[in-house]
Amino acid sequence: MGPRSPGFLGAAAHIIARQGPRSLEATLPIVSVAAAFPEQYYPQAQTLALLDQQWKGAPHARARVASFHENAGVEGRHLALPIERYPELRDFSERNREYIRCAVELGERALGAALREAELPAAELGHLFFVSVTGMATPSIDARLVNRMRLNPALKRTPIFGLGCVAGAAGLARAADWARAYPESSVALLAVELCSLTWQADDLSVPNLLACSLFGDGAAALVLAGGGRTRGPRVLASRSRFYADTEHVMGWEIGTQGLKVVLSAGVPELVRQHARADVDAFLAEQSLQRADIQHWVLHTGGPRVLEAFQTALDLSAEDLEFSWQQLRRNGNLSSASVLLVLGDLWRTRKPASGERALLMAMGPGFCSEMVLLQW
């Protein structure tokens, strides 16, 4: 066999890659999606009043944050702490302590609800993927939940940090990969984001002012499991897409005060440039077109991002009904948002057997993740 020959394994991989959609029988279904939110919920005007007082010595910042609040498309948001507590957070240590406390509490509620809906005892969960980008913990949040929830002591855990808003879609894709490899197992994905704990009182930059107007707090979880549970969609395929030389578009600058947001105004333009070609190429690999997709589950990045998706993919506001609704009710919850949109679609529209959905999100890298679902 010559040095340029791909060999048997390479040829087999090439054949498998061209086979199109995997059979539904080869994948575990998503059997539940659940959410959990902090008890505090504030209308947008109340959050703006706090920020207006916080920046009373900076009239330019006050005017900008008021404009951002007005145009964010958000009616209200859950916040991890009572709103009067935020001025008391002095440094990263205090913020991160609150992150760990709140993330464990919300994570237990969201994962517990997903397990109950799936009718899966906590001790029988085989693998837990955990995604978050708004705080840090070692042991990780998923580890802290093992004792708290009496999870399986042999539980396999995969905590993922750094994917930001794309992590809900990427986490689902990785959980489905695991479930496909180990179909006798059960897999859960938990996303917890406490974005309000990253707001910076001394940062008057446009990205921070925008983040304070758009991002909220919450958690979402889903379970993939067999055992005759067939009520939900199955993951047919997924695809990751990385855009070269775009590291500056989104992320964190990490300093003594915590996580300072990096957020470029160019995100909607990147959506317009890439979404159509990426989606079409992904669907073509599955012998499908956009017309074959009955439901769209897109991350609630903000009004301009959702409008860019509509333009790029020739969709209507009705096609993105549940993304717009989540944005209005809860704001942008980073990795958890796309899972909440999926849950709303599933419960409200009740897709019929055979109908397909495309779930998609973008995040730091800059990158995107697409997941093809079928009921």
C-alpha atoms as a printed R data frame, in Angstrom:
    type eleno elety resid chain resno       x      y      z
1   ATOM     1    CA   MET     A     1   0.000  0.000  0.000
2   ATOM     2    CA   GLY     A     2   1.621  3.271 -1.143
3   ATOM     3    CA   PRO     A     3   2.173  6.289  1.073
4   ATOM     4    CA   ARG     A     4  -0.652  8.213 -0.641
5   ATOM     5    CA   SER     A     5  -3.219  5.464 -0.255
6   ATOM     6    CA   PRO     A     6  -5.912  6.211  2.340
7   ATOM     7    CA   GLY     A     7  -5.966  2.520  3.267
8   ATOM     8    CA   PHE     A     8  -9.019  0.525  4.251
9   ATOM     9    CA   LEU     A     9  -9.996  2.722  7.211
10  ATOM    10    CA   GLY     A    10  -9.658  5.917  5.217
11  ATOM    11    CA   ALA     A    11 -11.731  4.542  2.361
12  ATOM    12    CA   ALA     A    12 -14.367  3.282  4.781
13  ATOM    13    CA   ALA     A    13 -14.569  6.672  6.460
14  ATOM    14    CA   HIS     A    14 -15.024  8.327  3.054
15  ATOM    15    CA   ILE     A    15 -17.863  5.950  2.193
16  ATOM    16    CA   ILE     A    16 -19.562  6.484  5.541
17  ATOM    17    CA   ALA     A    17 -19.307 10.275  5.171
18  ATOM    18    CA   ARG     A    18 -21.174 10.066  1.840
19  ATOM    19    CA   GLN     A    19 -23.979  7.800  2.999
20  ATOM    20    CA   GLY     A    20 -26.298 10.646  3.914
21  ATOM    21    CA   PRO     A    21 -28.609 10.653  6.932
22  ATOM    22    CA   ARG     A    22 -28.194  7.872  9.460
23  ATOM    23    CA   SER     A    23 -31.256  5.756 10.141
24  ATOM    24    CA   LEU     A    24 -33.425  6.942 12.986
25  ATOM    25    CA   GLU     A    25 -33.149  3.535 14.604
26  ATOM    26    CA   ALA     A    26 -29.396  4.093 15.019
27  ATOM    27    CA   THR     A    27 -29.841  7.130 17.265
28  ATOM    28    CA   LEU     A    28 -31.334  7.750 20.702
29  ATOM    29    CA   PRO     A    29 -34.293 10.148 20.856
30  ATOM    30    CA   ILE     A    30 -34.380 13.344 22.862
31  ATOM    31    CA   VAL     A    31 -37.011 12.396 25.407
32  ATOM    32    CA   SER     A    32 -37.224 15.577 27.480
33  ATOM    33    CA   VAL     A    33 -36.299 19.259 27.557
34  ATOM    34    CA   ALA     A    34 -36.656 21.288 30.762
35  ATOM    35    CA   ALA     A    35 -35.780 24.757 32.033
36  ATOM    36    CA   ALA     A    36 -35.104 26.499 35.334
37  ATOM    37    CA   PHE     A    37 -34.877 30.211 36.111
38  ATOM    38    CA   PRO     A    38 -33.935 32.350 39.098
39  ATOM    39    CA   GLU     A    39 -36.986 33.498 41.031
40  ATOM    40    CA   GLN     A    40 -36.196 37.158 40.350
41  ATOM    41    CA   TYR     A    41 -37.775 38.487 37.142
42  ATOM    42    CA   TYR     A    42 -37.495 42.142 36.212
43  ATOM    43    CA   PRO     A    43 -39.162 44.110 33.434
44  ATOM    44    CA   GLN     A    44 -36.677 45.834 31.182
45  ATOM    45    CA   ALA     A    45 -37.532 49.239 32.620
46  ATOM    46    CA   GLN     A    46 -36.580 48.149 36.136
47  ATOM    47    CA   THR     A    47 -33.203 46.829 35.022
48  ATOM    48    CA   LEU     A    48 -32.590 50.062 33.117
49  ATOM    49    CA   ALA     A    49 -33.360 52.103 36.247
50  ATOM    50    CA   LEU     A    50 -30.618 50.278 38.178
51  ATOM    51    CA   LEU     A    51 -28.081 50.765 35.400
52  ATOM    52    CA   ASP     A    52 -29.081 54.401 34.973
53  ATOM    53    CA   GLN     A    53 -28.337 54.996 38.644
54  ATOM    54    CA   GLN     A    54 -25.089 53.029 38.388
55  ATOM    55    CA   TRP     A    55 -23.807 55.257 35.586
56  ATOM    56    CA   LYS     A    56 -25.341 58.534 36.749
57  ATOM    57    CA   GLY     A    57 -21.953 60.233 36.406
58  ATOM    58    CA   ALA     A    58 -21.615 59.206 32.753
59  ATOM    59    CA   PRO     A    59 -24.474 60.760 30.740
60  ATOM    60    CA   HIS     A    60 -23.156 59.395 27.447
61  ATOM    61    CA   ALA     A    61 -23.249 55.839 28.794
62  ATOM    62    CA   ARG     A    62 -26.716 56.397 30.272
63  ATOM    63    CA   ALA     A    63 -28.068 57.539 26.924
64  ATOM    64    CA   ARG     A    64 -26.534 54.586 25.129
65  ATOM    65    CA   VAL     A    65 -27.733 51.942 27.560
66  ATOM    66    CA   ALA     A    66 -31.238 53.428 27.429
67  ATOM    67    CA   SER     A    67 -31.188 53.168 23.636
68  ATOM    68    CA   PHE     A    68 -29.913 49.579 23.800
69  ATOM    69    CA   HIS     A    69 -32.663 48.606 26.247
70  ATOM    70    CA   GLU     A    70 -35.298 50.144 24.004
71  ATOM    71    CA   ASN     A    71 -34.059 48.305 20.905
72  ATOM    72    CA   ALA     A    72 -33.033 44.937 22.408
73  ATOM    73    CA   GLY     A    73 -36.434 43.352 21.802
74  ATOM    74    CA   VAL     A    74 -36.470 42.174 25.425
75  ATOM    75    CA   GLU     A    75 -39.458 42.710 27.712
76  ATOM    76    CA   GLY     A    76 -37.924 41.280 30.877
77  ATOM    77    CA   ARG     A    77 -35.229 38.999 32.268
78  ATOM    78    CA   HIS     A    78 -34.540 36.655 35.145
79  ATOM    79    CA   LEU     A    79 -31.515 37.723 37.207
80  ATOM    80    CA   ALA     A    80 -29.463 35.472 39.475
81  ATOM    81    CA   LEU     A    81 -29.591 37.942 42.368
82  ATOM    82    CA   PRO     A    82 -32.091 40.497 43.637
83  ATOM    83    CA   ILE     A    83 -31.417 43.585 41.588
84  ATOM    84    CA   GLU     A    84 -30.274 45.673 44.552
85  ATOM    85    CA   ARG     A    85 -27.436 43.196 45.207
86  ATOM    86    CA   TYR     A    86 -25.490 43.909 42.034
87  ATOM    87    CA   PRO     A    87 -23.795 47.145 43.174
88  ATOM    88    CA   GLU     A    88 -22.388 45.151 46.129
89  ATOM    89    CA   LEU     A    89 -20.363 42.783 43.890
90  ATOM    90    CA   ARG     A    90 -16.846 44.175 44.192
91  ATOM    91    CA   ASP     A    91 -14.595 41.727 42.370
92  ATOM    92    CA   PHE     A    92 -14.319 38.473 40.450
93  ATOM    93    CA   SER     A    93 -14.154 36.379 43.621
94  ATOM    94    CA   GLU     A    94 -17.539 37.598 44.834
95  ATOM    95    CA   ARG     A    95 -19.105 37.239 41.402
96  ATOM    96    CA   ASN     A    96 -17.771 33.722 40.975
97  ATOM    97    CA   ARG     A    97 -18.922 32.590 44.429
98  ATOM    98    CA   GLU     A    98 -22.426 33.663 43.484
99  ATOM    99    CA   TYR     A    99 -22.052 31.919 40.122
100 ATOM   100    CA   ILE     A   100 -21.207 28.584 41.771
101 ATOM   101    CA   ARG     A   101 -24.020 28.867 44.314
102 ATOM   102    CA   CYS     A   102 -26.670 29.829 41.766
103 ATOM   103    CA   ALA     A   103 -25.420 27.463 39.039
104 ATOM   104    CA   VAL     A   104 -25.638 24.442 41.356
105 ATOM   105    CA   GLU     A   105 -29.157 25.397 42.410
106 ATOM   106    CA   LEU     A   106 -30.433 26.069 38.874
107 ATOM   107    CA   GLY     A   107 -28.571 23.081 37.475
108 ATOM   108    CA   GLU     A   108 -30.211 20.752 39.982
109 ATOM   109    CA   ARG     A   109 -33.655 22.116 39.151
110 ATOM   110    CA   ALA     A   110 -33.238 21.951 35.359
111 ATOM   111    CA   LEU     A   111 -31.576 18.526 35.259
112 ATOM   112    CA   GLY     A   112 -33.982 17.123 37.840
113 ATOM   113    CA   ALA     A   113 -36.974 18.294 35.794
114 ATOM   114    CA   ALA     A   114 -35.521 16.789 32.602
115 ATOM   115    CA   LEU     A   115 -34.881 13.438 34.313
116 ATOM   116    CA   ARG     A   116 -38.399 13.348 35.758
117 ATOM   117    CA   GLU     A   117 -39.946 14.170 32.395
118 ATOM   118    CA   ALA     A   118 -37.820 11.421 30.825
119 ATOM   119    CA   GLU     A   119 -38.907  9.010 33.591
120 ATOM   120    CA   LEU     A   120 -35.236  8.240 34.142
121 ATOM   121    CA   PRO     A   121 -33.971  7.706 37.719
122 ATOM   122    CA   ALA     A   122 -31.015  9.957 38.523
123 ATOM   123    CA   ALA     A   123 -28.899  6.933 39.443
124 ATOM   124    CA   GLU     A   124 -29.329  5.502 35.917
125 ATOM   125    CA   LEU     A   125 -27.940  8.488 33.988
126 ATOM   126    CA   GLY     A   126 -24.845  7.341 32.124
127 ATOM   127    CA   HIS     A   127 -23.190 10.542 30.869
128 ATOM   128    CA   LEU     A   128 -23.629 14.228 31.659
129 ATOM   129    CA   PHE     A   129 -22.403 17.009 29.391
130 ATOM   130    CA   PHE     A   130 -22.262 20.396 31.132
131 ATOM   131    CA   VAL     A   131 -21.833 23.702 29.287
132 ATOM   132    CA   SER     A   132 -21.395 27.190 30.681
133 ATOM   133    CA   VAL     A   133 -19.275 30.261 29.994
134 ATOM   134    CA   THR     A   134 -20.328 32.743 32.697
135 ATOM   135    CA   GLY     A   135 -18.312 31.425 35.635
136 ATOM   136    CA   MET     A   136 -15.625 28.965 36.664
137 ATOM   137    CA   ALA     A   137 -15.633 26.058 39.101
138 ATOM   138    CA   THR     A   138 -13.309 23.196 40.014
139 ATOM   139    CA   PRO     A   139 -14.785 20.760 40.931
140 ATOM   140    CA   SER     A   140 -17.085 21.672 38.051
141 ATOM   141    CA   ILE     A   141 -20.798 22.267 38.498
142 ATOM   142    CA   ASP     A   142 -21.657 18.814 37.135
143 ATOM   143    CA   ALA     A   143 -19.359 17.212 39.734
144 ATOM   144    CA   ARG     A   144 -21.070 19.124 42.519
145 ATOM   145    CA   LEU     A   145 -24.418 17.809 41.292
146 ATOM   146    CA   VAL     A   146 -23.373 14.159 41.605
147 ATOM   147    CA   ASN     A   147 -23.629 14.140 45.401
148 ATOM   148    CA   ARG     A   148 -26.409 16.708 45.577
149 ATOM   149    CA   MET     A   149 -28.686 14.762 43.202
150 ATOM   150    CA   ARG     A   150 -27.445 11.242 44.065
151 ATOM   151    CA   LEU     A   151 -26.396 10.684 40.476
152 ATOM   152    CA   ASN     A   152 -24.697  7.490 39.370
153 ATOM   153    CA   PRO     A   153 -21.241  7.336 41.052
154 ATOM   154    CA   ALA     A   154 -19.978  5.775 37.804
155 ATOM   155    CA   LEU     A   155 -21.369  8.730 35.825
156 ATOM   156    CA   LYS     A   156 -19.178  9.909 32.967
157 ATOM   157    CA   ARG     A   157 -18.907 13.703 32.895
158 ATOM   158    CA   THR     A   158 -17.826 16.158 30.214
159 ATOM   159    CA   PRO     A   159 -17.756 19.792 31.379
160 ATOM   160    CA   ILE     A   160 -17.233 22.233 28.491
161 ATOM   161    CA   PHE     A   161 -16.158 25.866 28.961
162 ATOM   162    CA   GLY     A   162 -15.478 28.524 26.335
163 ATOM   163    CA   LEU     A   163 -18.017 27.835 23.585
164 ATOM   164    CA   GLY     A   164 -20.365 30.585 24.736
165 ATOM   165    CA   CYS     A   165 -23.616 30.960 22.809
166 ATOM   166    CA   VAL     A   166 -22.820 28.052 20.477
167 ATOM   167    CA   ALA     A   167 -22.495 25.576 23.357
168 ATOM   168    CA   GLY     A   168 -26.155 24.574 23.503
169 ATOM   169    CA   ALA     A   169 -26.037 23.358 19.894
170 ATOM   170    CA   ALA     A   170 -22.498 21.977 20.187
171 ATOM   171    CA   GLY     A   171 -23.312 20.231 23.467
172 ATOM   172    CA   LEU     A   172 -26.341 18.563 21.892
173 ATOM   173    CA   ALA     A   173 -24.219 17.429 18.945
174 ATOM   174    CA   ARG     A   174 -21.547 15.953 21.225
175 ATOM   175    CA   ALA     A   175 -24.174 14.278 23.427
176 ATOM   176    CA   ALA     A   176 -25.717 12.740 20.314
177 ATOM   177    CA   ASP     A   177 -22.288 11.526 19.189
178 ATOM   178    CA   TRP     A   178 -21.883  9.760 22.522
179 ATOM   179    CA   ALA     A   179 -25.391  8.317 22.392
180 ATOM   180    CA   ARG     A   180 -24.754  6.982 18.900
181 ATOM   181    CA   ALA     A   181 -21.563  5.287 20.050
182 ATOM   182    CA   TYR     A   182 -23.152  3.906 23.231
183 ATOM   183    CA   PRO     A   183 -26.847  3.366 22.453
184 ATOM   184    CA   GLU     A   184 -27.373  1.350 25.620
185 ATOM   185    CA   SER     A   185 -26.516  4.426 27.693
186 ATOM   186    CA   SER     A   186 -28.520  7.525 28.613
187 ATOM   187    CA   VAL     A   187 -27.096 11.012 28.123
188 ATOM   188    CA   ALA     A   188 -28.020 14.427 29.484
189 ATOM   189    CA   LEU     A   189 -26.967 17.925 28.478
190 ATOM   190    CA   LEU     A   190 -27.130 20.726 31.048
191 ATOM   191    CA   ALA     A   191 -26.552 24.394 30.184
192 ATOM   192    CA   VAL     A   192 -26.389 27.012 32.949
193 ATOM   193    CA   GLU     A   193 -25.675 30.671 32.207
194 ATOM   194    CA   LEU     A   194 -25.651 33.537 34.711
195 ATOM   195    CA   CYS     A   195 -24.828 36.368 32.357
196 ATOM   196    CA   SER     A   196 -25.793 39.146 34.778
197 ATOM   197    CA   LEU     A   197 -22.868 38.193 37.033
198 ATOM   198    CA   THR     A   198 -20.479 39.246 34.252
199 ATOM   199    CA   TRP     A   199 -21.816 42.801 33.858
200 ATOM   200    CA   GLN     A   200 -19.057 45.283 34.678
201 ATOM   201    CA   ALA     A   201 -19.964 48.484 36.550
202 ATOM   202    CA   ASP     A   202 -16.777 50.300 35.499
203 ATOM   203    CA   ASP     A   203 -16.886 49.283 31.829
204 ATOM   204    CA   LEU     A   204 -18.549 51.945 29.661
205 ATOM   205    CA   SER     A   205 -17.733 50.205 26.383
206 ATOM   206    CA   VAL     A   206 -20.483 49.546 23.866
207 ATOM   207    CA   PRO     A   207 -20.185 45.718 24.233
208 ATOM   208    CA   ASN     A   208 -20.755 45.876 28.011
209 ATOM   209    CA   LEU     A   209 -23.634 48.346 27.711
210 ATOM   210    CA   LEU     A   210 -25.226 46.128 25.071
211 ATOM   211    CA   ALA     A   211 -24.691 42.974 27.162
212 ATOM   212    CA   CYS     A   212 -26.370 44.634 30.155
213 ATOM   213    CA   SER     A   213 -29.389 45.304 27.925
214 ATOM   214    CA   LEU     A   214 -29.663 41.901 26.266
215 ATOM   215    CA   PHE     A   215 -28.392 38.970 28.361
216 ATOM   216    CA   GLY     A   216 -30.281 37.184 31.129
217 ATOM   217    CA   ASP     A   217 -29.942 34.188 33.436
218 ATOM   218    CA   GLY     A   218 -31.309 30.660 33.353
219 ATOM   219    CA   ALA     A   219 -30.678 26.967 32.740
220 ATOM   220    CA   ALA     A   220 -31.892 24.270 30.370
221 ATOM   221    CA   ALA     A   221 -31.414 20.512 30.244
222 ATOM   222    CA   LEU     A   222 -32.344 17.680 27.937
223 ATOM   223    CA   VAL     A   223 -32.072 13.899 28.035
224 ATOM   224    CA   LEU     A   224 -31.404 11.366 25.266
225 ATOM   225    CA   ALA     A   225 -32.431  7.852 26.213
226 ATOM   226    CA   GLY     A   226 -33.661  4.545 24.812
227 ATOM   227    CA   GLY     A   227 -35.725  1.914 26.554
228 ATOM   228    CA   GLY     A   228 -38.755  2.387 24.342
229 ATOM   229    CA   ARG     A   229 -38.914  6.152 24.862
230 ATOM   230    CA   THR     A   230 -39.665  7.504 21.385
231 ATOM   231    CA   ARG     A   231 -41.691 10.653 21.971
232 ATOM   232    CA   GLY     A   232 -39.061 13.191 20.917
233 ATOM   233    CA   PRO     A   233 -36.841 14.033 17.958
234 ATOM   234    CA   ARG     A   234 -33.646 12.216 17.070
235 ATOM   235    CA   VAL     A   235 -30.404 13.822 15.966
236 ATOM   236    CA   LEU     A   236 -29.757 12.788 12.358
237 ATOM   237    CA   ALA     A   237 -26.518 14.700 11.825
238 ATOM   238    CA   SER     A   238 -24.487 17.677 12.995
239 ATOM   239    CA   ARG     A   239 -21.852 19.926 11.537
240 ATOM   240    CA   SER     A   240 -19.328 22.377 12.989
241 ATOM   241    CA   ARG     A   241 -18.092 25.395 11.053
242 ATOM   242    CA   PHE     A   242 -15.122 27.552 12.061
243 ATOM   243    CA   TYR     A   243 -14.494 30.947 10.452
244 ATOM   244    CA   ALA     A   244 -10.809 31.767 10.068
245 ATOM   245    CA   ASP     A   245  -9.329 34.923 11.600
246 ATOM   246    CA   THR     A   246 -12.437 35.889 13.564
247 ATOM   247    CA   GLU     A   247 -11.191 35.374 17.130
248 ATOM   248    CA   HIS     A   248 -11.796 39.057 17.861
249 ATOM   249    CA   VAL     A   249 -15.545 38.844 17.199
250 ATOM   250    CA   MET     A   250 -16.739 37.402 20.518
251 ATOM   251    CA   GLY     A   251 -15.338 36.228 23.840
252 ATOM   252    CA   TRP     A   252 -14.042 37.368 27.229
253 ATOM   253    CA   GLU     A   253 -11.177 39.472 28.480
254 ATOM   254    CA   ILE     A   254 -10.475 37.940 31.890
255 ATOM   255    CA   GLY     A   255  -9.190 40.290 34.599
256 ATOM   256    CA   THR     A   256  -9.400 41.089 38.291
257 ATOM   257    CA   GLN     A   257 -13.010 42.268 37.951
258 ATOM   258    CA   GLY     A   258 -14.052 39.103 36.160
259 ATOM   259    CA   LEU     A   259 -15.252 38.363 32.664
260 ATOM   260    CA   LYS     A   260 -15.323 41.446 30.447
261 ATOM   261    CA   VAL     A   261 -17.361 40.878 27.315
262 ATOM   262    CA   VAL     A   262 -15.896 41.105 23.821
263 ATOM   263    CA   LEU     A   263 -18.711 41.500 21.295
264 ATOM   264    CA   SER     A   264 -18.322 42.809 17.770
265 ATOM   265    CA   ALA     A   265 -21.028 44.694 15.911
266 ATOM   266    CA   GLY     A   266 -20.089 42.554 12.911
267 ATOM   267    CA   VAL     A   267 -21.901 39.390 14.067
268 ATOM   268    CA   PRO     A   268 -25.057 40.018 11.961
269 ATOM   269    CA   GLU     A   269 -22.910 40.548  8.886
270 ATOM   270    CA   LEU     A   270 -21.108 37.256  9.492
271 ATOM   271    CA   VAL     A   271 -24.518 35.577  9.652
272 ATOM   272    CA   ARG     A   272 -25.508 37.140  6.342
273 ATOM   273    CA   GLN     A   273 -22.208 36.117  4.765
274 ATOM   274    CA   HIS     A   274 -22.106 32.500  5.877
275 ATOM   275    CA   ALA     A   275 -25.436 31.107  7.100
276 ATOM   276    CA   ARG     A   276 -26.995 30.328  3.730
277 ATOM   277    CA   ALA     A   277 -23.977 28.538  2.265
278 ATOM   278    CA   ASP     A   278 -23.285 26.657  5.494
279 ATOM   279    CA   VAL     A   279 -26.879 25.466  5.927
280 ATOM   280    CA   ASP     A   280 -27.256 24.522  2.272
281 ATOM   281    CA   ALA     A   281 -24.000 22.542  2.273
282 ATOM   282    CA   PHE     A   282 -24.931 20.743  5.491
283 ATOM   283    CA   LEU     A   283 -28.385 19.830  4.221
284 ATOM   284    CA   ALA     A   284 -27.010 18.748  0.835
285 ATOM   285    CA   GLU     A   285 -24.835 16.192  2.650
286 ATOM   286    CA   GLN     A   286 -28.097 14.724  3.935
287 ATOM   287    CA   SER     A   287 -29.748 14.900  0.462
288 ATOM   288    CA   LEU     A   288 -32.006 17.698  1.722
289 ATOM   289    CA   GLN     A   289 -32.804 21.333  0.962
290 ATOM   290    CA   ARG     A   290 -34.121 24.175  3.108
291 ATOM   291    CA   ALA     A   291 -37.615 23.444  1.799
292 ATOM   292    CA   ASP     A   292 -37.380 20.042  3.520
293 ATOM   293    CA   ILE     A   293 -37.073 21.703  6.942
294 ATOM   294    CA   GLN     A   294 -40.400 22.295  8.680
295 ATOM   295    CA   HIS     A   295 -39.048 23.923 11.854
296 ATOM   296    CA   TRP     A   296 -36.173 26.301 12.641
297 ATOM   297    CA   VAL     A   297 -34.554 26.442 16.082
298 ATOM   298    CA   LEU     A   298 -32.123 29.368 16.105
299 ATOM   299    CA   HIS     A   299 -30.227 30.971 18.966
300 ATOM   300    CA   THR     A   300 -31.719 34.216 20.310
301 ATOM   301    CA   GLY     A   301 -28.669 36.339 19.566
302 ATOM   302    CA   GLY     A   302 -30.613 39.598 19.451
303 ATOM   303    CA   PRO     A   303 -32.920 41.379 16.988
304 ATOM   304    CA   ARG     A   304 -30.240 42.142 14.405
305 ATOM   305    CA   VAL     A   305 -28.914 38.575 14.512
306 ATOM   306    CA   LEU     A   306 -32.372 37.025 14.104
307 ATOM   307    CA   GLU     A   307 -33.157 39.431 11.264
308 ATOM   308    CA   ALA     A   308 -29.868 38.460  9.604
309 ATOM   309    CA   PHE     A   309 -30.817 34.768  9.841
310 ATOM   310    CA   GLN     A   310 -34.214 35.508  8.314
311 ATOM   311    CA   THR     A   311 -32.607 37.339  5.402
312 ATOM   312    CA   ALA     A   312 -29.834 34.800  4.801
313 ATOM   313    CA   LEU     A   313 -32.109 31.753  4.941
314 ATOM   314    CA   ASP     A   314 -35.228 33.304  3.326
315 ATOM   315    CA   LEU     A   315 -37.248 32.745  6.493
316 ATOM   316    CA   SER     A   316 -40.171 34.663  7.934
317 ATOM   317    CA   ALA     A   317 -40.691 35.995 11.443
318 ATOM   318    CA   GLU     A   318 -43.216 33.163 11.866
319 ATOM   319    CA   ASP     A   319 -40.499 30.616 11.018
320 ATOM   320    CA   LEU     A   320 -38.511 32.005 13.958
321 ATOM   321    CA   GLU     A   321 -41.547 32.514 16.169
322 ATOM   322    CA   PHE     A   322 -40.117 30.702 19.193
323 ATOM   323    CA   SER     A   323 -36.704 32.380 18.938
324 ATOM   324    CA   TRP     A   324 -38.387 35.799 18.944
325 ATOM   325    CA   GLN     A   325 -40.617 34.785 21.846
326 ATOM   326    CA   GLN     A   326 -37.683 33.601 23.960
327 ATOM   327    CA   LEU     A   327 -35.808 36.828 23.230
328 ATOM   328    CA   ARG     A   328 -38.782 38.890 24.393
329 ATOM   329    CA   ARG     A   329 -39.457 36.850 27.531
330 ATOM   330    CA   ASN     A   330 -35.954 36.072 28.754
331 ATOM   331    CA   GLY     A   331 -33.353 37.878 26.647
332 ATOM   332    CA   ASN     A   332 -30.243 36.094 25.405
333 ATOM   333    CA   LEU     A   333 -29.283 33.230 27.752
334 ATOM   334    CA   SER     A   334 -26.136 32.283 25.844
335 ATOM   335    CA   SER     A   335 -25.847 28.475 25.567
336 ATOM   336    CA   ALA     A   336 -29.238 27.781 27.185
337 ATOM   337    CA   SER     A   337 -31.296 29.825 24.711
338 ATOM   338    CA   VAL     A   338 -31.393 27.411 21.795
339 ATOM   339    CA   LEU     A   339 -32.470 24.571 24.101
340 ATOM   340    CA   LEU     A   340 -35.315 26.721 25.429
341 ATOM   341    CA   VAL     A   341 -36.409 27.450 21.857
342 ATOM   342    CA   LEU     A   342 -36.385 23.710 21.126
343 ATOM   343    CA   GLY     A   343 -38.539 23.044 24.179
344 ATOM   344    CA   ASP     A   344 -41.059 25.728 23.187
345 ATOM   345    CA   LEU     A   345 -41.306 24.376 19.638
346 ATOM   346    CA   TRP     A   346 -41.766 20.795 20.852
347 ATOM   347    CA   ARG     A   347 -44.446 21.603 23.420
348 ATOM   348    CA   THR     A   348 -46.379 24.182 21.393
349 ATOM   349    CA   ARG     A   349 -46.298 22.990 17.789
350 ATOM   350    CA   LYS     A   350 -46.106 19.271 18.570
351 ATOM   351    CA   PRO     A   351 -44.262 18.339 15.344
352 ATOM   352    CA   ALA     A   352 -45.656 15.335 13.514
353 ATOM   353    CA   SER     A   353 -43.722 12.144 12.892
354 ATOM   354    CA   GLY     A   354 -41.242 12.631 10.052
355 ATOM   355    CA   GLU     A   355 -40.995 16.420 10.384
356 ATOM   356    CA   ARG     A   356 -37.513 17.901 10.553
357 ATOM   357    CA   ALA     A   357 -35.959 20.821 12.411
358 ATOM   358    CA   LEU     A   358 -32.638 22.567 11.987
359 ATOM   359    CA   LEU     A   359 -31.103 23.770 15.239
360 ATOM   360    CA   MET     A   360 -28.294 26.316 14.884
361 ATOM   361    CA   ALA     A   361 -26.207 28.666 17.019
362 ATOM   362    CA   MET     A   362 -23.033 30.727 16.691
363 ATOM   363    CA   GLY     A   363 -20.401 31.625 19.243
364 ATOM   364    CA   PRO     A   364 -16.782 32.493 20.091
365 ATOM   365    CA   GLY     A   365 -14.193 31.286 17.659
366 ATOM   366    CA   PHE     A   366 -16.018 32.636 15.637
367 ATOM   367    CA   CYS     A   367 -17.959 29.479 14.770
368 ATOM   368    CA   SER     A   368 -21.336 27.876 14.205
369 ATOM   369    CA   GLU     A   369 -22.925 24.531 14.961
370 ATOM   370    CA   MET     A   370 -25.831 22.941 13.099
371 ATOM   371    CA   VAL     A   371 -27.901 19.982 14.274
372 ATOM   372    CA   LEU     A   372 -30.488 18.209 12.111
373 ATOM   373    CA   LEU     A   373 -33.432 16.757 14.042
374 ATOM   374    CA   GLN     A   374 -36.328 14.540 12.969
375 ATOM   375    CA   TRP     A   375 -39.452 13.510 14.869
